[in-house]
Amino acid sequence: MNVIQTSGTTASDGTLTLTLPLGKPMTRFEIAVVAQPDLASVTPTAPVDPWAAIDAFRDRLAASGRDFGDSVQDIREDRDR
């Protein structure tokens, strides 16, 4: 078994094409591929704020003149009916 270590860059569609010169024409090979991003070339991303979408939705409602009501107050009003 030969271990060949190489690197490559994916195309714009996310595919990576490998060409491995093995020197044995018309021979069947079993191939194992381990793909791992080169950590030195990966740009770190900022953590995703899980509340950002909810805050944006509340901001859009407020801008349209609507707002989320106080749910505690709504429950009290329902209870008092």
ZADO-1210 file (C-alpha; in nm, 4 decimals, padded with zeros to 6 digits):
<atoms>
<atom x="00.0000" y="00.0000" z="00.0000" code="MET" pos="1"/>
<atom x="00.1278" y="00.3425" z="-00.0974" code="ASN" pos="2"/>
<atom x="00.0281" y="00.6521" z="00.0981" code="VAL" pos="3"/>
<atom x="00.0216" y="00.9597" z="-00.1204" code="ILE" pos="4"/>
<atom x="-00.0257" y="01.2909" z="00.0532" code="GLN" pos="5"/>
<atom x="-00.1200" y="01.5908" z="-00.1571" code="THR" pos="6"/>
<atom x="-00.3180" y="01.9099" z="-00.1348" code="SER" pos="7"/>
<atom x="-00.5593" y="02.0803" z="-00.3667" code="GLY" pos="8"/>
<atom x="-00.8111" y="02.3600" z="-00.3893" code="THR" pos="9"/>
<atom x="-01.1788" y="02.3128" z="-00.4584" code="THR" pos="10"/>
<atom x="-01.3396" y="02.4672" z="-00.7642" code="ALA" pos="11"/>
<atom x="-01.6125" y="02.7311" z="-00.7409" code="SER" pos="12"/>
<atom x="-01.8746" y="02.4534" z="-00.7333" code="ASP" pos="13"/>
<atom x="-01.7057" y="02.2931" z="-00.4302" code="GLY" pos="14"/>
<atom x="-01.5566" y="01.9933" z="-00.6120" code="THR" pos="15"/>
<atom x="-01.1992" y="01.8743" z="-00.5910" code="LEU" pos="16"/>
<atom x="-01.0464" y="01.6753" z="-00.8755" code="THR" pos="17"/>
<atom x="-00.7468" y="01.4537" z="-00.8020" code="LEU" pos="18"/>
<atom x="-00.5017" y="01.3088" z="-01.0515" code="THR" pos="19"/>
<atom x="-00.2759" y="01.0420" z="-00.9036" code="LEU" pos="20"/>
<atom x="00.0068" y="00.9087" z="-01.1220" code="PRO" pos="21"/>
<atom x="00.0427" y="00.5501" z="-00.9945" code="LEU" pos="22"/>
<atom x="00.2656" y="00.4147" z="-01.2711" code="GLY" pos="23"/>
<atom x="00.0713" y="00.0912" z="-01.3303" code="LYS" pos="24"/>
<atom x="-00.1536" y="00.1112" z="-01.6374" code="PRO" pos="25"/>
<atom x="-00.4723" y="-00.0957" z="-01.6510" code="MET" pos="26"/>
<atom x="-00.4484" y="-00.1925" z="-01.2820" code="THR" pos="27"/>
<atom x="-00.7430" y="-00.1813" z="-01.0448" code="ARG" pos="28"/>
<atom x="-00.6788" y="00.0121" z="-00.7221" code="PHE" pos="29"/>
<atom x="-00.8739" y="00.0613" z="-00.4040" code="GLU" pos="30"/>
<atom x="-00.8670" y="00.4281" z="-00.3069" code="ILE" pos="31"/>
<atom x="-00.9275" y="00.5809" z="00.0370" code="ALA" pos="32"/>
<atom x="-00.9600" y="00.9581" z="00.0591" code="VAL" pos="33"/>
<atom x="-00.9521" y="01.1682" z="00.3748" code="VAL" pos="34"/>
<atom x="-01.0449" y="01.5300" z="00.3039" code="ALA" pos="35"/>
<atom x="-00.9710" y="01.7844" z="00.5734" code="GLN" pos="36"/>
<atom x="-00.9637" y="02.1630" z="00.5368" code="PRO" pos="37"/>
<atom x="-00.6214" y="02.3203" z="00.5696" code="ASP" pos="38"/>
<atom x="-00.6695" y="02.4950" z="00.9026" code="LEU" pos="39"/>
<atom x="-00.4064" y="02.7551" z="00.8187" code="ALA" pos="40"/>
<atom x="-00.6141" y="02.8738" z="00.5213" code="SER" pos="41"/>
<atom x="-00.9556" y="02.8683" z="00.6884" code="VAL" pos="42"/>
<atom x="-01.0857" y="03.2090" z="00.7882" code="THR" pos="43"/>
<atom x="-01.2376" y="03.1980" z="01.1348" code="PRO" pos="44"/>
<atom x="-01.6041" y="03.2923" z="01.1438" code="THR" pos="45"/>
<atom x="-01.7768" y="03.4891" z="01.4120" code="ALA" pos="46"/>
<atom x="-02.0136" y="03.2910" z="01.6329" code="PRO" pos="47"/>
<atom x="-02.3731" y="03.2996" z="01.5147" code="VAL" pos="48"/>
<atom x="-02.6078" y="03.4937" z="01.7405" code="ASP" pos="49"/>
<atom x="-02.9142" y="03.2697" z="01.7870" code="PRO" pos="50"/>
<atom x="-03.1274" y="03.5701" z="01.8832" code="TRP" pos="51"/>
<atom x="-03.0351" y="03.7870" z="01.5836" code="ALA" pos="52"/>
<atom x="-03.3254" y="03.6635" z="01.3681" code="ALA" pos="53"/>
<atom x="-03.5752" y="03.7155" z="01.6506" code="ILE" pos="54"/>
<atom x="-03.4411" y="04.0642" z="01.7230" code="ASP" pos="55"/>
<atom x="-03.4628" y="04.1531" z="01.3536" code="ALA" pos="56"/>
<atom x="-03.8248" y="04.0304" z="01.3426" code="PHE" pos="57"/>
<atom x="-03.9146" y="04.2384" z="01.6498" code="ARG" pos="58"/>
<atom x="-03.7473" y="04.5419" z="01.4905" code="ASP" pos="59"/>
<atom x="-03.9510" y="04.4949" z="01.1701" code="ARG" pos="60"/>
<atom x="-04.2733" y="04.4672" z="01.3728" code="LEU" pos="61"/>
<atom x="-04.1885" y="04.7793" z="01.5722" code="ALA" pos="62"/>
<atom x="-04.1099" y="04.9704" z="01.2506" code="ALA" pos="63"/>
<atom x="-04.4521" y="04.8732" z="01.1123" code="SER" pos="64"/>
<atom x="-04.6251" y="05.0097" z="01.4220" code="GLY" pos="65"/>
<atom x="-04.6866" y="04.6693" z="01.5785" code="ARG" pos="66"/>
<atom x="-04.5118" y="04.5259" z="01.8794" code="ASP" pos="67"/>
<atom x="-04.4990" y="04.2090" z="02.0798" code="PHE" pos="68"/>
<atom x="-04.7331" y="04.2502" z="02.3716" code="GLY" pos="69"/>
<atom x="-04.6402" y="04.1684" z="02.7256" code="ASP" pos="70"/>
<atom x="-04.7423" y="03.8023" z="02.7545" code="SER" pos="71"/>
<atom x="-04.7757" y="03.8270" z="03.1322" code="VAL" pos="72"/>
<atom x="-05.0231" y="04.1109" z="03.0899" code="GLN" pos="73"/>
<atom x="-05.2134" y="03.9127" z="02.8250" code="ASP" pos="74"/>
<atom x="-05.2418" y="03.6148" z="03.0596" code="ILE" pos="75"/>
<atom x="-05.3701" y="03.8388" z="03.3412" code="ARG" pos="76"/>
<atom x="-05.6316" y="03.9923" z="03.1108" code="GLU" pos="77"/>
<atom x="-05.7496" y="03.6483" z="02.9984" code="ASP" pos="78"/>
<atom x="-05.7669" y="03.5271" z="03.3566" code="ARG" pos="79"/>
<atom x="-05.9722" y="03.8309" z="03.4656" code="ASP" pos="80"/>
<atom x="-06.2371" y="03.7841" z="03.1935" code="ARG" pos="81"/>
</atoms>
